[in-house]
Amino acid sequence: MEILDRTTNEIIINKNDVLVTRTDHSGIINYANDTFMKVTGFSESEIIGKAHNIIRHPDMPKAIFYIMWKNIKRRKNIVAIVKNCAKNGDYYWVATDFRHEEDFSGAIKNYVAFRRPINQDNIEVIEKLYSKLLEIEKMSGMDASIKYFNRYLKDRDMDYNTFIADILVEPPLAQLIMKKIKGFFS
């Protein structure tokens, strides 16, 4: 099963939805929740047993996946902002929290991804960066893209986790808090 031609149609995910998949240590999907299948349009028989990259969108820089897998394989949980494809070619943006599961001997058995929708303002910020990373990858390769991203973080005096946390703070919530604080001190 392949994704149809990519479209410019964005799927807006309900803010309370969580899309969940689990893969084996090789990245083959062995579980997908109903919400994941509803959003992506894949049936269970179409998705189970497939490589997880079946939903990878071509707008995603390889550097981001490199950083994700580097952390996941080191048993470090990581949150990444990812643009994925649905079966019909539409796309959706999510913040994905990756975790690992171990077997009784401590070996990694599965990787689990919990995906939540992100605010449109956050998408605009991350799209600009991802476009630049893709441009660098096309011209100079993934290593150059990773170097650029590391320099981007260093110039902002951030590590990857701080960067993601900054992106995921929703402006409406921040504005609401500031409004309440301002009202408290008035």
WOQUIVEN-V145544 format. One record per helix or strand. SS is the DSSP state (hx for helix, st for strand). FROM is the first residue (numbers start at 1). TO is the last residue. Records with the same first field share a line. If there is no record, write none. Layout:
# WOQUIVEN-V145544
SS->FROM-TO, FROM-TO
This chain:
# WOQUIVEN-V145544
st->10-10, 19-24, 28-32, 51-51, 56-56, 78-85, 91-102, 108-117
hx->34-40, 44-47, 52-55, 62-73, 120-140, 142-155, 160-168, 171-185
